[in-house]
Amino acid sequence: MTHKHKKRSKKFPYKRFGRLFLTYFVLFVALLGMVDYYAYMEFNFLYFIIISALIAFPIAYIHVKRSKRDHADEVANEIF
């Protein structure tokens, strides 16, 4: 007896990922902007944007892959 299981392919929720990415991105830009402000604006703001994107992308991806809905999803839905 062999049972062949059909593997369901779930589509990646790009819309949810985009909302979460933007939410995390804005959060990290704001936090790093405050760090830069208190460091007497020693750094170029473009670095903070790049660093924020590099941090927000994997965090949003992991968040979506775990497929749990939490407060970050609620915030993302309200903002975007």
HELIX and SHEET records of a PDB file:
HELIX    1   1 TYR A   14  TYR A   38  1                                  25    
HELIX    2   2 PHE A   45  ARG A   66  1                                  22    
HELIX    3   3 HIS A   71  ILE A   79  1                                   9    
END                                                                             
